[in-house]
Amino acid sequence: MVSALEADMAKNHRLSIPFGAGPMSLAVLADHQYINDQALRYYTVLRRLPLNVKKVQSYRDTAYEEFIEAFDRYDYVLTKSASNTAISAFQPSTDKMQSFFFSNADRFTCLMASPEPDGSTVSIFARKH
């Protein structure tokens, strides 16, 4: 996953941040044991990518609204079908966020889609510029 991000950033000359510009941002819609913001943040920091990894779920009831409000600022979005286990408190808002994202997916290009052992698919999308 991080390799796909790094390759896209290199292809589009975004591996270095121009003076005065902030890092790009990645919205992580998945909150799964293995696919989540912490795991991605670890590997992006390890590779020194100029990327702010943002977990969009929260325990507040405003997570969906906050995602919609910040949507145009995300350079990348990570999705995972069946992204949470049944016991996750985030599942309803994650479902709404994924539905909103896929209704606006024409603004993005899929960098990679990977089938997972649990039958789900993890995908990373880059905003079209």
C-alpha positions in Angstrom: 0.0 0.0 0.0 2.7 2.5 1.0 4.6 1.6 -2.1 1.7 2.6 -4.3 1.5 5.9 -2.5 5.2 6.5 -2.8 5.1 5.6 -6.5 2.3 8.0 -7.2 4.0 10.8 -5.2 7.2 10.2 -7.2 5.4 10.2 -10.5 3.7 13.5 -9.7 6.8 15.1 -8.2 5.2 15.3 -4.7 7.9 13.6 -2.7 9.3 16.9 -1.6 7.1 19.7 -0.1 7.6 23.2 -1.6 8.4 25.9 0.9 5.2 27.1 2.6 3.1 24.1 1.6 1.9 21.4 4.0 2.0 17.7 3.6 -0.6 15.9 1.5 -3.3 14.0 3.4 -4.6 10.5 3.4 -8.0 9.7 4.8 -8.2 6.2 6.2 -11.8 5.0 6.2 -10.8 1.5 7.5 -10.6 0.8 11.2 -9.5 -2.8 11.1 -7.0 -4.7 13.2 -4.4 -4.8 10.4 -5.5 -1.9 8.1 -5.8 1.3 10.0 -4.3 4.8 10.4 -1.7 3.7 12.9 -0.2 1.0 10.6 -0.1 3.4 7.6 1.3 6.2 9.6 4.1 4.0 10.8 5.2 3.0 7.3 4.8 6.5 5.8 7.0 7.9 8.6 9.5 5.1 8.1 9.8 6.0 4.4 9.7 9.7 5.2 6.8 10.5 3.0 5.3 14.0 3.3 1.9 12.6 4.1 -0.5 13.3 7.0 -2.4 10.1 7.7 -5.8 10.9 9.1 -8.2 8.5 10.9 -11.6 9.8 10.0 -13.6 7.9 12.6 -14.2 9.2 16.0 -16.4 8.5 19.0 -18.2 11.7 18.4 -21.4 11.6 16.3 -19.9 14.1 13.9 -17.3 11.9 12.1 -19.4 11.7 8.9 -20.0 15.4 8.8 -16.3 16.2 9.5 -15.3 13.8 6.6 -17.7 15.6 4.2 -16.5 19.0 5.3 -12.8 18.0 4.8 -13.4 15.9 1.7 -11.9 18.3 -0.8 -8.6 18.5 1.2 -7.8 14.7 1.0 -5.2 13.9 -1.6 -5.6 10.1 -1.0 -8.3 7.9 0.4 -7.9 4.3 1.7 -11.0 2.1 1.8 -11.6 -1.4 2.9 -14.8 -3.3 2.0 -16.2 -4.7 5.2 -13.9 -2.3 6.9 -14.8 -3.0 10.5 -15.7 -6.0 12.5 -19.3 -6.3 13.7 -18.4 -5.1 17.2 -16.9 -1.8 16.0 -18.7 1.4 17.1 -17.4 3.0 13.9 -19.3 0.8 11.5 -22.4 3.0 10.8 -20.4 6.1 10.2 -17.8 4.2 8.1 -20.5 2.8 5.9 -21.9 6.3 5.3 -18.4 7.7 4.6 -17.6 4.9 2.1 -21.0 5.4 0.4 -20.2 9.2 0.1 -16.7 8.5 -1.1 -17.8 6.0 -3.8 -20.5 8.5 -5.0 -17.7 10.9 -5.6 -15.1 8.4 -6.8 -14.9 10.0 -10.2 -12.7 12.6 -8.7 -10.1 9.9 -7.9 -8.0 7.3 -9.6 -7.5 3.9 -8.0 -3.8 3.3 -7.4 -4.2 -0.2 -6.1 -6.8 -2.7 -5.0 -5.8 -5.7 -3.0 -7.9 -8.7 -2.1 -7.5 -9.6 1.6 -7.6 -13.1 3.2 -10.9 -12.2 4.9 -12.6 -11.7 1.5 -12.5 -7.9 1.6 -10.6 -5.6 -0.7 -8.3 -2.7 0.4 -8.0 0.1 -2.1 -6.1 3.3 -2.3 -7.3 6.2 -4.4 -5.5 9.4 -5.5 -7.3 12.6 -6.2 -7.2 13.6 -9.9 -5.4 16.9 -10.4 
